[in-house]
Amino acid sequence: MEFKVGSKVFYPSHGAGIIKDKKEIEFDGQKRIYFEFELVTNPLTISTPIENVESLGVRPVLSPNDIKKAIQILKKKPSVDPKVKDFNVILTIFKDLENSADINDSVKIIQYCNFIKRNRKSEGRLIPISIDKQLESAIKNIVGELAVSSGTDLQTAMKKFTQVTGIKYDIEND
């Protein structure tokens, strides 16, 4: 896909936003053309060389309907057993899923985190902060993409997310 200033995009591990600017930057003696990304759930502005955008998995945001179709599974199946007991392996799985540009991978993270949280609660065990952070990040990625795609703010997108999934979450904009 040919991106340009104003394109609505999803940037893996950073979230959804728009391409704000295209500029030439000199770095280490080399001049290159960069896109500047403004993200809705991340206060940072990210600049990336245009030739790297595709290899980083940056993609156009999905339509609001495609997002709703992808997340509606969460209403029926909010948790799924990751079938892994080793916590370090689970964290590796999360990292791989997080680096993907596929919304279905964010859905998997939510399902896995919900499963782990439910099981640990029932066993009287502590829930690792990393599980809460993964859950929050996956929800933010989906809600952010929904906000950018539909041209709404995060709170409105969060309400839509809750309507479709039945999952209530208090999203904070850092």
N, C-alpha and C positions, 0 to 999 in steps of 0.2 A: 504494500500500500504506500502511496505517496503522501507523506505527512507535510503539513504546512502550518504556518502561524494560524492559530485559531482552531486547529484540530483537537477534538476531544479524544483523549487517550487513557489507556491503563498501562502503568509502568510497574512491572512486577517488583514486589517488596517495597514499593513506595506508594502505590495507590493510583487513584484516578485524578485527572486534572486536564489542563489544556496546555497546548504549546503557546507560550506567551510571546516568544521572540525568537528571532534567528539572527545570530551575530557571529562575527569573526573574532576569535580569541587566539592570541599568541601564547603558546605554552611550550616551554623547553626549546625555544628557538623555532618552533613550527607554528604556522598559521593554519587554523582549521575553522570550518564553519560548524557552529553549535546550535542546537535547539535549546531553549530555556523552557523548562516545565514548571508550571505553577500547580501544585497539588492541593486538593480540597481537605484532606485529613492529615496533612503534614505541613508544618509551617516553613519548611525549607523550600528554596527554589533550587532546582537541579539543572545543571547544564551538561549536555551530552553531545559528543561529536555526532553529526548527522549520520556518518557512515557506520556508527555503532548501534544506532537505534534498533534496527531489525534484529541483530544478534542478541540484544539484551531482552528481547521478547516484548518490546513495547508494541501495543496493538490498539486499534480503534476501540472505543467503549462499545459495549453491546447496546442494543435497543432496550428501552424499559421492559418491553414484553419478553425479550429473550432472557433478561435478568430474572424477571418474575417466574418464568418457566423453570429456570435453573434452580431457584431457591425454594420453590413450592414443595419439594421433597422434604424439606426440614419440618413441615407441619406434620407429616405422617411419620417421618423417621428422623427425629431430632438428634438421635445418638446411634452410633455404629461402633461395634467392637473393632479396634484396630488390630486385634489378634496378635499383639506384641506385649510382652510383659516387661522387657528390659527398657527402662526409662530412657537411656541414652539412644537406643534404637528409635524409640518414638520421637525423640527430639530431632533425630536425623531425618525421619520421615516428614516431620513438620517442615523442616528447612527446605527439603526438596519440593514439597507441595507449595510452600510459600513463594519459592522462586519461579513457579509456573505462572503463566499468564491466563490459565484456564480457570474460569469461575467455579467450575465443578470441583477443583482442588481446594478452593476456599470453603466450599460446602463440606467437603470431607474433613477438613480441619475442624470445623464447627461440630460435626457429628462425633469425631474422635474425642475432642475436648469434653463435650457433654457426657460421653460415655465414661471417660476417665473420672470426671468430677462426680458423677452419680455413684460410681463404684467406690471411690475413695470415701465419699460421705457415708455410704451404707456400711463400710468397714470401720468407720470412725477414724480414718486417717486424714492427715493434712492434705490439702490440695496445693501442689506446687505453684508458686507464682508464675512459673513459665507456662503452665496450662492456661491460667487466666489471661496472660499476655497474648498467647497464641489465639485464643478465642476472641479476644478484643480486636486483635489485628485482622483476623479473617472477617469479622463482622464489619469493621471499618472499611475494609477493601470493597466489600459488596455494597455497603450503604453509600460509600463515596462514589462508586461507579454508577449507582442508581441516581444519585444527586446530579452528577455531571451529565449523564445520559438524558435525564428528564428536565434538566435546567432548573432544579430546585435546590433548596438549602439542605444541609445535613439532617436537621430535625424533621423536615417533611419526608425526606427519604427514609429516615429511621422509622417513622410511622408506617410508611408503605411496607418496609421490611417486616415489621411486626404484624401487620395485617396479613401478609402473604404467608409468613412462616409460623406465626404464633409465638415467636421468641421475642421476649422483651429484654432489652439491654439498654443501659444508660450510656450512650456514646458521648465521650468527651472530645472536644476539639482542642488538642494540645496547643 
